[in-house]
Amino acid sequence: MVDQPGEDAARPAAQVPPVPARGGTPADRQAFWKRWGRPRGRPLPPIRPWPRRQWPLLVVLAGVVASLVVVVVVDFRPGTALFACSVLLAAVFRLVLTTRRAGLLVLRSRMTDVVTLAIMGGAALVLALAVPDIR
């Protein structure tokens, strides 16, 4: 329905609460920052250095680097098998460890990560075993 001229004068004005000044009152600001504050009596948990927190990822990356060295120095087949074992180890780490302990191995849900890593590792292992030797 279309408003008719002069209808606004007949309606009472809605009561709108006043907008507080920028930042609010001091009590509002303190309540805002208390939300993220820690209790005074409890100490902060110790922060472990980055390599100790990310040991599953570092173990998998060490296996991948070792597999690349084996491919360059020795042969394609054992290097690819070592790479496949590294990826399968990543799948086992993701399956066994908690989300917090798995660190940067966590990308999606646990089952998605495990299935994806297991398929990639299995495919690399099949590739390593199925490719015929040229020599």
Buried (B, 14 or more C-beta within 10 A) or exposed (E): EEEEEEEEEEEEEEEEEEEEEEEEEEEEEEEEEEEEEEEEEEEEEEEEEEEEBBBBBBBBBEBBEBBEEBBEEEEBBEBBBBBBBBBBBBBBBBBEBEEEEBBEBBEEEBEEBBBBBBEBBBEBBEBBEEEEEEE
